[in-house]
Amino acid sequence: MKESEVIRLQDEDFMRVALQMARNAEGRTSPNPLVGAVIVRDGRIVAAGWHRKAGTPHAEVHALNMAGDLARGATLYVTLEPCAHYGRTGPCAKAVAEAGIARVVIAMRDPNPLVAGKGIKILEDAGVQVTCGVLEEEAIALNEVFLKWITTKMPFVVLKTAMTLDGKIATATGESQWITNETSRRRVHELRDIYDGILAGIGTVLKDDPSLTTRIPGRKGKNAIRIIVDSQARTPLTAKVVTDGAAPTIVAVTEQAPKERVQALKEAGVEIITAGSGEHVDLKALMAKLGEREICSVFVEGGGRVNFSLLAAGLVDKVQAFIAPKLIGGREALTPVEGEGFVSLADAVELARVTTEPMDGDILLTGYVARR
């Protein structure tokens, strides 16, 4: 085996550790990316760190502090290009160079316009050897949320549904608890734990009165901001998303919403976002406003009408469908995607990079919306 091949394999092994470090803070760093770092000297890891929360030290700084003098002459593996600007914290690229790191291996460049190659330039100008692109695809997947938001200022949108094998989300009488099994339901709560916002339509609120909170046995989950699409401000003042105080709630309305209902929700502590002047909430405008507020990801747990509207507007990035081995049937039974529907197969939303995962009898199908 050539020496260059050995170095590449070693680089990949250490980068995998850095990627695993980054995952320790999944769902906690928004609007910042997930970043992990390890420092290697004489073929072994001497320090490691990860970014924990926006406004706190970055992964490289944690690793450098742990390494101390061992950083001089060592190699740093980091999952994203070190930052080059003063924001909530100082520039990491400068700190890395000043610590005497001899070589930096980077998984991917940072598309943030404030960085975008500037961190690499700082390192190279300081005489640091830089290798970029090691396990780049894995790094891109790790930060799919950040990459969408930082380049478009729009949230990364995940559409989740739970359905039977014949594509029903409830019986003809509206019974839906529980279509999927306990393992699938636990995974849903684990997913809620990593996204900034959870979106549902007013129909779901009126029918189920959900709390849209995170409940994970054995550990404390993070409750996301609740976002209710409710064009006419019909959300009851007694609804859990209004009264439980478990998380902030945003109700998205149109300009046509009755002012007295809007005012009552405001007085109950609900934030109102007005998006659109027509009969229905302008979902693109809503997502843009959420992005401006640094809500970088939205987990959709809506009904068929909301799901279709988001898909038709081209706002969905990822679909996660929990499929139970049950058959309900029924012409009137609800399905995950309703609304007007697409008039031809050519217009249908296609999923790419599809994977499946067994869930103790259920199946979790995950796919990404293919952009035409």
TORTORMAR-53394 format. One record per residue: z negated, y, x negated of N, C-alpha, C in turn. Coordinates in steps of 0.1 Angstrom, whole numbers, padded with zeros to 4 digits, always signed. Atoms other than C-alpha are relative to their C-alpha. Example, Ala and Ser with C-alpha at 12.3 -4.5 7.8 and 13.67 -1.06 7.14 Angstrom:
2
+0000-0012-0009-0078-0045-0123+0000+0012-0009 +0000-0011+0009-0071-0011-0137-0008+0011+0008 
END
This chain:
372
+0000-0012-0008+0000+0000+0000+0000+0013-0009 -0001-0012+0008+0010+0034-0013-0013+0009+0001 +0012-0008+0000-0018+0059-0022+0001+0010+0012 -0001-0010-0011-0004+0084+0004-0003-0007+0014 +0003+0008-0012-0007+0056+0031-0015-0002+0001 +0015+0002+0000-0043+0049+0021-0007+0013+0005 +0006-0012-0004-0051+0086+0024+0002+0003+0015 -0003-0003-0014-0034+0089+0058-0010-0008+0009 +0009+0009-0008-0054+0059+0071-0015+0005+0000 +0014-0006+0002-0087+0074+0057-0001+0012+0009 +0000-0012-0008-0078+0107+0073-0002-0003+0015 +0001+0003-0014-0073+0091+0107-0013-0006+0004 +0013+0006-0003-0105+0071+0105-0011+0011+0001 +0010-0011+0000-0126+0103+0097+0003+0009+0012 -0003-0009-0012-0107+0123+0124-0005-0006+0013 +0005+0006-0012-0116+0097+0150-0015+0003+0002 +0014-0003-0001-0152+0103+0142-0002+0015+0005 +0001-0014-0004-0147+0141+0146+0004+0001+0015 -0003+0000-0014-0130+0135+0179-0011-0005+0009 +0011+0006-0008-0159+0114+0191-0012+0011+0000 +0010-0010+0000-0183+0142+0180+0003+0011+0011 -0004-0010-0010-0163+0167+0201-0004-0004+0014 +0002+0005-0014-0167+0145+0232-0015+0001+0004 +0014-0001-0003-0205+0149+0230-0003+0012+0010 +0002-0012-0008-0201+0183+0247+0010+0001+0012 -0010+0000-0011-0175+0173+0274-0006+0007+0012 +0004-0007-0012-0178+0197+0303-0010+0011-0002 +0011-0010+0003-0202+0221+0285+0005+0012-0008 -0005-0011+0009-0180+0244+0263+0008+0010+0007 -0009-0009-0006-0158+0262+0288-0005+0014+0000 -0014+0001+0002-0140+0285+0283+0005-0004-0014 -0004+0004+0014-0140+0273+0247+0004-0015+0000 -0004+0014+0002-0124+0241+0235-0011-0009-0004 +0008+0011+0006-0141+0208+0226+0004-0001-0014 -0004+0001+0014-0143+0207+0188-0011-0008-0007 +0009+0008+0009-0159+0182+0164+0004+0001-0014 -0002-0002+0014-0162+0183+0127-0009-0010-0008 +0008+0008+0009-0173+0159+0099+0004+0005-0014 -0002-0003+0014-0177+0166+0062-0001-0013-0008 +0000+0013+0007-0168+0138+0038+0000+0003-0015 +0001-0001+0015-0177+0135+0001-0001-0013-0006 +0000+0013+0007-0169+0106-0022+0002-0011+0010 -0003+0011-0010-0156+0086+0008-0010-0003+0011 +0010+0002-0011-0186+0089+0031-0004+0013+0007 +0004-0012-0008-0197+0113+0058-0014+0005-0004 +0013-0006+0004-0224+0136+0047-0005+0010+0010 +0004-0009-0010-0225+0159+0077+0010-0001+0012 -0008+0000-0012-0212+0162+0113-0005+0010+0009 +0004-0010-0010-0213+0187+0141+0010+0001+0011 -0009-0003-0011-0198+0197+0174-0004+0013+0007 +0003-0012-0007-0195+0228+0194-0006-0003+0013 +0008+0004-0012-0221+0227+0222+0002+0008+0012 -0001-0009-0012-0216+0258+0244+0006+0013-0005 -0006-0013+0004-0197+0290+0244-0011+0010-0004 +0010-0010+0005-0215+0317+0225-0010-0006-0011 +0008+0006+0010-0232+0292+0202+0008-0004-0012 -0008+0003+0012-0222+0281+0166+0011-0010+0003 -0011+0010-0001-0189+0262+0163-0003-0012-0008 +0002+0013+0006-0186+0227+0151+0000+0000-0015 +0000-0001+0015-0177+0236+0115-0013+0006-0005 +0012-0006+0005-0208+0258+0112-0012-0010+0000 +0011+0010-0001-0231+0230+0124+0002-0010-0011 -0002+0010+0011-0215+0206+0099-0003+0006-0014 +0003-0006+0013-0217+0231+0070-0015+0002-0002 +0015-0001+0001-0254+0238+0078-0006-0013-0004 +0006+0013+0003-0261+0201+0077+0003-0004-0014 -0004+0004+0013-0242+0196+0045-0006+0007-0011 +0006-0008+0011-0257+0224+0025+0009+0000-0012 -0008+0000+0013-0246+0222-0012+0010-0011-0001 -0010+0012+0000-0228+0189-0005+0014+0004+0005 -0012-0004-0005-0201+0209+0012+0010+0004-0011 -0009-0005+0010-0188+0223-0021+0008-0012-0006 -0009+0010+0005-0158+0203-0032+0003-0012+0010 -0001+0011-0009-0159+0181-0001+0012+0002+0009 -0011-0001-0010-0133+0175+0027-0006+0002+0014 +0004-0003-0014-0138+0189+0062+0011-0006+0009 -0009+0004-0011-0122+0171+0092-0004+0007+0012 +0004-0008-0012-0120+0192+0123+0012-0002+0010 -0010+0004-0010-0102+0185+0156+0009+0012+0005 -0008-0012-0004-0089+0221+0161-0001+0010-0012 -0001-0010+0010-0078+0248+0137-0012+0009+0000 +0011-0009+0000-0108+0268+0126+0004+0014+0004 -0003-0013-0005-0110+0302+0143+0001+0011-0011 -0002-0011+0010-0100+0334+0125-0004+0013+0005 +0003-0013-0006-0114+0361+0147-0015+0001+0003 +0013-0003-0004-0147+0377+0156+0000+0000+0015 +0002+0000-0015-0156+0368+0192-0015+0000+0003 +0015+0002-0002-0190+0355+0204-0006-0004-0013 +0005+0004+0013-0193+0341+0169+0010+0005-0011 -0009-0004+0010-0178+0349+0135+0011-0010-0003 -0011+0009+0003-0146+0334+0120-0004-0012-0008 +0004+0013+0007-0151+0297+0110+0008-0002-0012 -0008+0002+0012-0122+0297+0086-0006+0007-0012 +0006-0008+0011-0139+0323+0064-0012-0007-0005 +0012+0007+0004-0172+0304+0065+0003-0013-0007 -0004+0013+0007-0154+0271+0055+0004+0003-0014 -0005-0004+0013-0137+0288+0026-0012+0004-0009 +0011-0005+0008-0169+0305+0014-0010-0011-0004 +0009+0011+0003-0188+0272+0015+0005-0009-0011 -0006+0007+0011-0165+0258-0011+0007-0013+0003 -0007+0012-0004-0148+0231+0009+0014+0000-0007 -0012+0001+0007-0119+0218-0011+0013-0003+0008 -0011+0004-0008-0097+0203+0016-0004+0000+0014 +0003+0000-0014-0095+0207+0053+0011-0007+0007 -0010+0008-0008-0078+0182+0076-0002+0003+0015 +0001-0005-0013-0070+0195+0110+0009-0008+0010 -0007+0008-0010-0059+0176+0141+0012+0008+0006 -0010-0008-0006-0040+0204+0157-0002+0015-0002 +0001-0014+0001-0032+0241+0155-0006+0005+0013 +0005-0006-0012-0050+0264+0180+0010+0009+0006 -0010-0009-0007-0026+0280+0205-0005+0013+0004 +0006-0013-0003-0050+0308+0211+0006+0011-0008 -0007-0011+0008-0031+0340+0201-0009+0006-0010 +0009-0006+0010-0062+0352+0183-0002-0009-0012 +0001+0009+0012-0060+0321+0160+0015-0003-0004 -0014+0003+0002-0025+0305+0161+0005+0001-0014 -0005+0000+0014-0021+0298+0124-0008+0009-0009 +0007-0009+0008-0043+0326+0112-0012-0007-0008 +0011+0007+0006-0072+0302+0105+0005-0008-0012 -0006+0008+0011-0050+0280+0083+0004+0009-0011 -0004-0010+0011-0037+0311+0064-0012+0004-0008 +0012-0004+0007-0072+0322+0056-0005-0011-0010 +0004+0011+0009-0080+0288+0042+0010-0002-0012 -0010+0002+0011-0048+0285+0022+0000+0012-0010 +0002-0011+0009-0052+0320+0008-0012-0001-0009 +0012+0002+0008-0086+0310-0004+0001-0012-0009 -0002+0012+0009-0071+0280-0023-0004-0013+0006 +0004+0012-0006-0082+0254+0002+0012-0008+0004 -0011+0008-0003-0058+0225+0006-0001-0004+0015 +0000+0002-0014-0049+0221+0043+0010-0011+0004 -0009+0010-0006-0034+0190+0061-0002+0002+0015 +0000-0002-0015-0025+0195+0098+0008-0011+0007 -0008+0009-0008-0014+0171+0125-0005-0014+0000 +0006+0014+0000-0037+0141+0120-0006-0003+0013 +0004+0004-0014-0042+0124+0154+0002+0012+0009 -0002-0012-0008-0027+0154+0170+0001-0003+0015 -0001+0004-0014-0018+0136+0203-0014-0002+0006 +0014+0003-0005-0055+0125+0207-0007+0014+0002 +0006-0013-0001-0066+0161+0200+0005+0008+0012 -0006-0007-0011-0042+0175+0226-0006-0006+0013 +0006+0006-0012-0055+0150+0252-0014+0004+0002 +0014-0004-0001-0091+0159+0244-0001+0014+0006 +0001-0014-0004-0085+0196+0251+0011+0004+0010 -0010-0003-0010-0060+0194+0280-0004+0011+0009 +0005-0011-0008-0081+0218+0300+0001+0013-0007 -0001-0012+0008-0084+0244+0273+0014+0004-0003 -0014-0003+0003-0048+0242+0263+0008+0006+0012 -0007-0006-0012-0036+0249+0299-0005+0014+0002 +0006-0013-0004-0060+0278+0304+0003+0010-0011 -0001-0010+0011-0056+0295+0270+0015+0004-0001 -0014-0004+0001-0018+0295+0273+0006+0006+0013 -0005-0005-0013-0014+0303+0310-0010+0009+0008 +0011-0006-0007-0047+0317+0321-0002-0005+0014 +0002+0007-0013-0045+0293+0350-0008-0013-0002 +0009+0011+0002-0070+0265+0356+0008-0013-0001 -0005+0014+0000-0062+0228+0348-0005-0006+0013 +0003+0005-0014-0061+0212+0383+0001-0015+0000 +0000+0014-0002-0071+0176+0389-0002-0003+0015 +0001+0004-0014-0064+0161+0423-0006-0014+0001 +0007+0013-0001-0088+0133+0431+0001-0005+0015 +0001+0005-0013-0085+0110+0461-0005-0014+0000 +0005+0014-0001-0101+0077+0473+0007-0005+0012 -0008+0006-0011-0079+0055+0495+0000-0015+0000 -0001+0015-0001-0073+0020+0507+0014-0004-0006 -0013+0005+0006-0044-0002+0494+0012+0005+0009 -0011-0005-0009-0023+0010+0524+0000+0015+0001 -0001-0014+0000-0029+0046+0516-0007+0008+0010 +0008-0007-0010-0056+0056+0541-0013+0006-0006 +0013-0006+0005-0085+0080+0534-0010-0001+0010 +0009+0002-0011-0101+0073+0567+0006-0008+0011 -0005+0007-0011-0098+0052+0598+0006+0010+0011 -0005-0008-0011-0081+0065+0630-0011+0008+0007 +0011-0007-0006-0115+0075+0642-0007+0010-0009 +0006-0009+0010-0123+0095+0610-0010-0006-0009 +0010+0006+0009-0147+0070+0594+0006-0002-0014 -0005+0000+0014-0144+0073+0556-0011-0005-0010 +0011+0005+0009-0178+0062+0541-0003-0014+0003 -0006-0003+0013-0174+0042+0521+0013-0008-0002 -0012+0008+0003-0138+0033+0513-0001-0006-0014 +0001+0006+0013-0144+0028+0476-0014-0005-0003 +0012+0006+0003-0172+0009+0459-0009+0009-0008 +0010-0008+0007-0203+0022+0441+0004+0004-0014 -0005-0003+0013-0187+0020+0407+0010+0012+0000 -0009-0011-0001-0159+0043+0418-0007+0013+0004 +0007-0012-0004-0183+0067+0435-0008+0006-0012 +0007-0005+0012-0203+0069+0403+0009+0008-0009 -0010-0006+0009-0172+0077+0383+0004+0014+0006 -0003-0014-0005-0164+0106+0407-0010+0010-0004 +0010-0009+0004-0197+0121+0400+0000+0003-0015 -0002-0002+0015-0191+0117+0362+0011+0010-0002 -0011-0010+0001-0158+0136+0367-0004+0013+0005 +0005-0013-0004-0175+0163+0387-0008+0007-0011 +0009-0005+0011-0198+0167+0357+0008+0008-0011 -0007-0006+0011-0170+0178+0334+0009+0012+0003 -0009-0011-0004-0150+0204+0354-0008+0012+0005 +0007-0013-0003-0158+0240+0361-0002+0003+0015 +0000-0003-0014-0150+0241+0398+0004-0013+0008 -0004+0011-0009-0148+0216+0427+0006+0007+0013 -0007-0006-0011-0123+0226+0455+0001-0009+0012 -0002+0007-0013-0123+0215+0491+0005+0009+0010 -0004-0008-0011-0108+0227+0523-0010+0002+0011 +0010-0002-0010-0126+0240+0553-0001-0012+0010 +0000+0012-0008-0116+0208+0572-0011-0009-0005 +0010+0009+0006-0137+0188+0548-0014+0005+0002 +0013-0006-0002-0166+0212+0551-0005-0002+0015 +0003+0001-0014-0165+0211+0589-0003-0014+0004 +0002+0014-0004-0162+0173+0591-0011-0007-0006 +0010+0008+0008-0185+0161+0563-0012+0008-0004 +0011-0008+0006-0207+0190+0553-0005-0005-0013 +0004+0005+0013-0206+0179+0517-0008+0010-0008 +0007-0009+0009-0228+0193+0490+0008+0003-0012 -0008-0002+0011-0202+0189+0463-0007+0002-0013 +0009+0000+0012-0229+0184+0437+0002-0013-0008 -0001+0011+0010-0232+0160+0407-0013-0008+0000 +0011+0008+0000-0255+0131+0410+0003-0013-0008 -0002+0012+0009-0256+0106+0381-0013-0006-0003 +0013+0007+0002-0284+0080+0380-0003+0000-0015 +0005+0001+0014-0305+0083+0348+0002+0012-0008 -0001-0012+0008-0294+0117+0337+0004+0012+0009 -0002-0012-0008-0290+0153+0349+0015+0004-0002 -0014-0005+0000-0254+0163+0358+0001+0015+0001 -0003-0014-0001-0238+0197+0358+0006+0003+0014 -0006-0003-0012-0231+0212+0392+0011+0011-0002 -0011-0009+0001-0197+0229+0393-0001+0011+0010 -0001-0010-0011-0189+0261+0412+0008-0006+0011 -0007+0005-0011-0179+0251+0447+0010+0010+0005 -0011-0009-0005-0146+0266+0460+0005-0006+0013 -0004+0004-0014-0138+0264+0497+0012+0008+0004 -0012-0006-0005-0103+0271+0509-0001+0002+0015 +0004-0003-0014-0110+0288+0543+0006+0013+0004 -0008-0013-0003-0084+0313+0554-0007+0009+0010 +0006-0008-0010-0104+0324+0584-0015+0002-0001 +0014-0001+0002-0139+0323+0570-0008-0007+0010 +0007+0007-0010-0150+0296+0593-0012-0009-0006 +0011+0007+0006-0175+0281+0568-0014+0003+0007 +0013-0003-0007-0208+0277+0588-0011+0005-0009 +0011-0005+0008-0238+0296+0575-0010-0010-0002 +0010+0011+0001-0257+0264+0579+0006-0011-0010 -0006+0010+0009-0233+0244+0556-0008-0002-0013 +0008+0002+0013-0249+0228+0525+0005+0009-0011 -0005-0008+0011-0225+0247+0502-0005+0015+0001 +0005-0014-0002-0240+0279+0517-0015+0000-0003 +0015-0001-0001-0277+0270+0520-0008-0007-0011 +0009+0009+0009-0287+0244+0493-0003+0007-0013 +0003-0007+0013-0286+0268+0463+0002-0008-0012 -0002+0009+0011-0275+0240+0441+0010+0005-0010 -0011-0005+0008-0245+0258+0427+0006+0012+0007 -0007-0011-0007-0226+0290+0433+0012-0005+0009 -0011+0004-0009-0200+0289+0462+0009+0012+0001 -0010-0010-0003-0168+0308+0465+0008-0005+0012 -0008+0003-0012-0150+0309+0498+0013+0009-0001 -0013-0007+0001-0113+0318+0496+0006+0003+0013 -0005-0004-0013-0100+0337+0526+0013+0008-0002 -0012-0009+0000-0069+0357+0536-0005+0014+0005 +0003-0013-0005-0068+0394+0545-0002+0000+0016 +0002+0001-0015-0067+0382+0582-0013-0005+0004 +0014+0005-0003-0102+0367+0580-0008+0010+0007 +0008-0010-0008-0125+0383+0606-0011+0006-0010 +0008-0007+0009-0145+0409+0587-0015-0004+0002 +0014+0003-0003-0178+0400+0605-0004-0013-0006 +0003+0013+0006-0176+0364+0593+0000+0001-0015 +0000-0002+0014-0167+0375+0558-0013+0006-0005 +0012-0007+0004-0197+0398+0557-0012-0009+0001 +0011+0009-0002-0220+0372+0571-0001-0010-0012 +0000+0009+0011-0210+0348+0543-0005+0007-0013 +0004-0008+0011-0215+0375+0517-0015+0002+0000 +0014-0002-0001-0250+0382+0530-0008-0013-0002 +0007+0013+0002-0258+0345+0528+0001-0004-0015 -0001+0003+0015-0250+0346+0490+0013-0006-0004 -0013+0005+0003-0214+0334+0491+0009+0010-0006 -0010-0009+0006-0188+0350+0469+0013-0002+0008 -0012+0000-0007-0156+0359+0487+0012+0004-0009 -0012-0004+0007-0122+0358+0471+0011+0001+0010 -0011-0002-0009-0093+0372+0491+0013-0003-0007 -0012+0004+0007-0060+0356+0482+0011-0002+0011 -0011+0001-0009-0030+0363+0504-0002+0008+0013 +0000-0007-0012-0022+0383+0535+0005-0007+0012 -0006+0008-0011-0006+0356+0556-0011-0009+0007 +0009+0009-0008-0020+0328+0578-0008-0009-0009 +0006+0009+0009-0029+0306+0548-0004+0006-0013 +0004-0005+0013-0047+0312+0515+0012-0002-0010 -0010+0001+0011-0022+0319+0487-0006-0007-0011 +0007+0008+0010-0032+0291+0464+0003+0004-0014 -0003-0005+0013-0013+0304+0434-0008+0012-0004 +0008-0012+0003-0030+0338+0437-0015-0004-0002 +0014+0004+0001-0064+0320+0442-0002-0006-0014 +0002+0006+0013-0059+0299+0410+0001+0011-0011 +0000-0010+0009-0049+0330+0391-0013+0008-0001 +0013-0008-0001-0081+0348+0402-0011-0009-0006 +0010+0009+0006-0101+0317+0392+0001+0000-0015 -0002+0000+0014-0085+0317+0358-0005+0013-0007 +0005-0013+0005-0093+0354+0353-0016-0001-0001 +0015+0001+0001-0130+0344+0359-0004-0010-0010 +0003+0010+0010-0128+0318+0331-0004-0013+0007 +0001+0014-0006-0129+0289+0356+0012-0007-0005 -0011+0006+0007-0107+0268+0334+0005-0013+0006 -0004+0013-0006-0106+0236+0354-0005-0001+0014 +0004+0001-0014-0107+0227+0391+0003-0015+0004 -0001+0014-0005-0114+0192+0405+0001+0001+0015 -0003-0001-0015-0099+0189+0440-0005-0012+0007 +0005+0011-0009-0117+0168+0466+0003+0004+0014 -0004-0005-0013-0098+0181+0496+0006-0011+0009 -0007+0009-0009-0080+0165+0525+0015+0000-0002 -0014+0001+0002-0044+0157+0530+0008+0013+0000 -0007-0012+0000-0033+0192+0539-0002+0009-0012 +0002-0007+0012-0049+0209+0510+0007-0006-0012 -0007+0007+0011-0036+0182+0486+0015+0003+0000 -0015-0003-0001+0000+0187+0499+0003+0014-0005 -0002-0014+0003-0003+0225+0496+0000+0002-0015 +0001-0002+0015-0014+0223+0460+0011-0007-0007 -0012+0007+0006+0013+0197+0451+0013+0008+0002 -0012-0007-0004+0040+0217+0469+0001+0013-0008 +0001-0013+0008+0029+0249+0450+0002-0003-0015 -0001+0003+0014+0032+0231+0417-0012+0003-0008 +0012-0004+0006-0004+0237+0409-0008-0012-0006 +0007+0012+0005-0016+0201+0402+0005-0005-0013 -0003+0005+0014-0017+0189+0366-0002-0015-0001 +0004+0014+0002-0033+0155+0370-0005-0006+0013 +0004+0007-0013-0039+0130+0398-0009-0012-0004 +0009+0012+0002-0068+0105+0398-0002-0006+0014 +0001+0007-0013-0066+0080+0427-0008-0013-0001 +0008+0012-0001-0093+0055+0434+0005-0008+0012 -0007+0008-0010-0077+0026+0453-0009-0012+0003 +0009+0011-0004-0099+0001+0472+0009-0011+0006 -0007+0011-0005-0086-0034+0480-0003-0003+0015 +0002+0001-0015-0088-0028+0518+0012+0005+0007 -0012-0004-0008-0062-0024+0545-0006+0004+0014 +0005-0006-0013-0070-0001+0575+0011+0000+0010 -0011-0001-0010-0036+0005+0591-0003+0012+0010 +0003-0010-0010-0033+0028+0621+0010+0012-0002 -0010-0011+0000-0006+0054+0629-0008+0013-0002 +0008-0013+0000-0033+0081+0633-0010+0001-0012 +0009-0001+0011-0053+0072+0602+0005+0010-0011 -0003-0011+0010-0054+0100+0576+0005-0006-0013 -0006+0004+0013-0035+0098+0543-0004+0011-0010 +0004-0010+0010-0042+0116+0510+0009+0012-0001 -0010-0011+0001-0011+0138+0512+0007+0001+0013 -0006-0002-0014-0001+0152+0546+0008+0013+0000 -0008-0013-0001+0011+0187+0555+0014-0003+0005 -0014+0002-0004+0049+0190+0560+0006-0011-0007 -0006+0010+0008+0057+0165+0533+0013+0005-0006 -0012-0004+0007+0087+0166+0510+0012-0007+0008 -0011+0004-0009+0120+0162+0529+0009-0011-0007 -0008+0010+0007+0137+0140+0502-0007-0006-0011 +0007+0007+0012+0127+0116+0475+0003+0008-0013 -0003-0008+0012+0143+0140+0450-0010+0011-0002 +0010-0011+0001+0116+0165+0458-0014-0006-0002 +0014+0006+0001+0087+0140+0456-0006+0003-0014 +0007-0002+0012+0061+0146+0430-0001-0013-0008 +0000+0012+0008+0064+0121+0402-0011+0001-0010 +0010+0001+0010+0036+0110+0379+0005-0006-0013 -0003+0006+0013+0040+0103+0342-0012-0003-0008 +0011+0004+0008+0018+0088+0315-0011-0007+0009 +0009+0006-0009+0002+0066+0342-0008-0011-0006 +0008+0011+0004-0027+0044+0334-0009-0005+0011 +0009+0006-0011-0049+0021+0355-0013-0006-0007 +0013+0005+0005-0085+0011+0350-0007-0007+0011 +0007+0007-0010-0104-0016+0369-0014+0006+0002 +0013-0006-0003-0135-0004+0387-0008-0010+0009 +0007+0010-0007-0153-0036+0397+0006-0003+0014 -0007+0004-0012-0127-0045+0423+0010+0011+0005 -0009-0011-0002-0113-0010+0429+0009+0002-0012 -0008-0004+0011-0086+0005+0407+0001+0015-0001 -0002-0014+0002-0085+0040+0392+0013+0002-0006 -0014-0004+0006-0049+0052+0387+0000+0014-0004 -0001-0014+0005-0045+0083+0366+0014+0003-0005 -0013-0004+0004-0013+0101+0361+0002+0015-0001 -0003-0014+0001+0001+0135+0351+0013+0004+0007 -0012-0005-0007+0025+0155+0372+0011+0003-0009 -0012-0002+0009+0059+0153+0356+0007+0014+0004 -0006-0014-0003+0073+0189+0353+0015-0002-0002 -0014+0000+0001+0110+0192+0360+0006+0012-0007 
END
